[in-house]
């Protein structure tokens, strides 16, 4: 359970950094960086949703 909480924190930090990266890229007109941050943000969001789904299934079984 502790590992899953740590993973959730890591995914949240990844999403926050991605959002700040998109804002930074927009302010500095770095469109390649914006695309990179959008892709990494989507990846972290996907992983986070999978983790939430897994936790719900685990809690339902108990």
C-alpha angles and dihedrals in degrees: 000000000000091000091053092051090050090049090051091052090048092050091049091051090049091053092048093049090048092052092049089047092054091050091048092049092049092050092049096038093239099151096174090055090049090054091048093050092047091053093047091046090052090049093052091046091052091050092047093051091049090051092050091049091050092049092050091052091047093050093047091055092055 
